[in-house]
Amino acid sequence: MQQPVKFEDAMQKLTSIVEKLEGGEGSLDEMIRLYEEGMTLVSACEKQLDGYEATITKLNGAVEAQSDAE
């Protein structure tokens, strides 16, 4: 099983992929492979961001509940 990619590492890799795709100097096969890799990284980042958002929402709810109780 693959280790999850750290968000920052995924974003750095995505930046590199975008630069290569924009440069357009690779073969079509290479461009397709990079695009697929980029889309996989985007999906992983979206999942991580959703998790972070859920955590922040949960923490905010706990703080609000604590404030209401006081």
C-alpha positions as a printed Julia matrix, in Angstrom:
70×3 Matrix{Float64}:
   0.0    0.0     0.0
   1.3    3.46   -0.91
   2.08   6.06    1.73
  -0.14   9.14    1.47
   1.6   12.05   -0.18
   2.11  15.1     2.01
   0.02  18.0     0.74
   3.01  20.29    0.3
   4.95  17.63   -1.61
   1.97  16.98   -3.88
   1.61  20.7    -4.63
   5.31  20.98   -5.44
   5.06  17.98   -7.78
   1.94  19.46   -9.4
   3.8   22.72  -10.03
   6.59  20.78  -11.71
   4.12  18.82  -13.83
   2.3   21.99  -14.94
   5.61  23.6   -15.95
   6.53  20.54  -18.02
   3.11  20.39  -19.66
   3.16  24.11  -20.44
   6.63  23.72  -21.94
   5.25  21.11  -24.32
   8.66  19.62  -25.07
   7.93  15.98  -24.28
   6.36  13.29  -26.38
   2.59  12.93  -26.44
   2.89   9.73  -24.38
   4.94  11.59  -21.76
   2.44  14.47  -21.68
  -0.45  12.04  -21.16
   1.45  10.25  -18.38
   2.19  13.58  -16.67
  -1.45  14.66  -17.01
  -2.62  11.4   -15.42
  -0.12  11.78  -12.59
  -1.25  15.37  -12.08
  -4.91  14.38  -11.89
  -4.08  11.69   -9.33
  -2.25  14.29   -7.23
  -5.16  16.76   -7.55
  -7.54  14.08   -6.29
  -5.26  13.29   -3.34
  -4.98  17.01   -2.47
  -8.76  17.47   -2.64
  -9.28  14.54   -0.26
  -6.72  15.97    2.16
  -8.3   19.42    2.01
 -11.74  17.9     2.67
 -10.29  16.16    5.73
  -8.66  19.36    6.96
 -11.93  21.25    6.47
 -13.83  18.61    8.46
 -11.28  18.84   11.27
 -11.5   22.65   11.38
 -15.31  22.52   11.36
 -15.26  20.01   14.21
 -12.81  22.13   16.22
 -14.85  25.29   15.63
 -17.97  23.45   16.8
 -16.2   22.33   19.97
 -15.01  25.88   20.69
 -18.5   27.28   20.11
 -20.07  24.64   22.35
 -17.55  25.44   25.06
 -18.26  29.17   24.74
 -22.01  28.56   24.96
 -21.55  26.46   28.1
 -19.68  29.24   29.89
